[in-house]
Amino acid sequence: MQSLTSRSSRNGFTLIELLTVIAIIGILAGIIIPTTGAVRTAAKKAQVKSMFSQWSNAFTLYKQEYGYYPAVGTDGTKNLVSTTNDTIEFVRTFTGKNIDGTAVTLVSYLNGNKRRQAFFSFGAAELPSTNLLTDAFDNTQFGILTDVTGDGVIKNGASEDGVPPAVVAANGGASFTPTTGSATADIPTDGVRAGVIFYTAGKDGSTGGAVMSWK
């Protein structure tokens, strides 16, 4: 007859078997976790590009209505949206109303949208209760360049369509500024054939992590 001790030892795991299982779990976790993170980052990038596409459509509709692209934001040449006041101006420009949906009292507050046209409707995800435009990475700073010269191409330079400002990633991340001055730069020497360009620092402000509307 088998003893209880011998039977129990065969039914349990040895130390080597337990260590093997733990090692396998560690290897699988090392494979799965980075992949999951990459998938989430890619999904957030897609969300940001979709948001930029809708904003671009709002700019296009504004131009069709008034004959020019609106200048929105601060940073001297009005190509950086980063503050509550910038957001208020952005919303008024494209909805003809205040953030809370009430009427804008003075036409001068509408940034040229004197007919109070609604070119866009902001969702809760991009305009949360903080009253700051926000992307899927929680960034609240956006660079905007428009075809000021009207030649169908956006080029870098004060005498062209503006100098792209730096944008900072959320939660103390690095800043990102589109590269310029070469054929392979973010904004090539010959420019980008577009009416409006948007960009944000994306996940961490790195060149690969930033999100640009046409890339």
ZIVENSUL-V358487 format. One record per pair of residues at least 4 apart in sequence whose C-alpha atoms are under 7 Angstrom apart, sorted by the first residue. I is the first residue (numbers start at 0). GAP is how many residues later the second one is. Records with the same first field share a line. If there is no record, write none. Layout:
I=GAP + GAP
This chain:
1=4 + 5
2=4
3=4
4=4
5=4
6=4
7=4
12=4 + 5
13=4
14=4
15=4
16=4
17=4
18=4
19=4
20=4
21=4
22=4
23=4
24=4
25=4
26=4
27=4
28=4
29=4
30=4
31=4
32=4
33=4
34=4
35=4
36=4
37=4
38=4
39=4
40=4
41=4
42=4
43=4 + 92 + 93
44=4 + 166
45=4
46=4 + 89
47=4 + 87 + 88
48=4 + 164
49=4
50=4
51=4 + 146 + 161
52=4
53=4
54=4
55=4 + 140
56=4
57=4 + 36 + 61 + 62
58=4 + 10
59=4
60=4 + 58
61=4 + 7 + 57
62=4 + 5 + 6
68=77
70=7
71=6 + 7 + 17 + 18
72=5 + 6 + 7 + 8 + 13
73=4 + 5 + 6 + 7 + 12
74=4 + 5
76=85
78=64 + 65 + 66
79=62 + 63 + 64 + 85
80=5 + 6 + 60 + 61 + 62
81=4 + 58 + 59 + 60
82=4 + 49
83=4 + 47 + 48
84=4
85=4
86=4 + 44 + 45 + 46
87=4 + 10 + 11
88=4
89=4
90=4 + 7 + 8
91=4 + 5 + 6 + 18
92=17 + 18 + 20
93=24 + 25 + 26
94=21 + 22 + 23 + 24 + 25 + 26
95=14 + 17 + 20 + 21 + 22
96=4 + 5 + 6 + 7
97=4 + 5 + 6
106=7
109=4
112=4
121=4 + 5
122=4
123=4
125=7 + 8 + 9
126=4 + 5 + 6 + 7
127=4
131=8
132=7
133=4 + 5 + 6
134=4 + 5
136=65 + 66
137=32
138=30 + 31
140=26 + 27 + 59
141=25 + 56 + 57 + 58
142=21 + 22 + 24 + 55 + 56 + 57
143=53 + 54 + 55
144=16 + 17 + 19 + 51 + 52 + 53
145=8 + 15 + 49 + 50 + 51
146=5 + 6 + 7 + 14 + 48 + 49
147=13
148=11 + 12
151=41 + 42 + 43
152=38 + 39 + 40 + 41 + 42
153=7 + 37 + 38 + 39 + 40 + 41
154=5 + 6 + 35 + 36 + 37
155=4 + 5 + 6 + 7 + 24 + 31
156=4 + 5 + 6
157=4 + 5
163=13 + 14
164=12
165=9 + 10 + 11
166=8 + 9 + 10 + 33 + 34
167=5 + 6 + 7 + 8 + 33 + 37
168=4 + 5 + 6 + 32 + 33 + 34 + 35 + 36
172=31 + 32
173=30 + 31
174=26 + 30
175=25 + 29 + 30
177=8 + 9
178=6 + 7 + 8
179=5 + 6 + 7 + 8 + 9
180=4 + 7 + 8
181=6 + 7
182=5 + 6
183=4
186=4 + 5
187=4
196=16
197=14 + 15
198=12 + 13 + 14
199=10 + 11 + 12
200=4 + 8 + 9 + 10
201=7 + 8 + 9
202=6 + 7
203=5
204=4 + 5
205=4
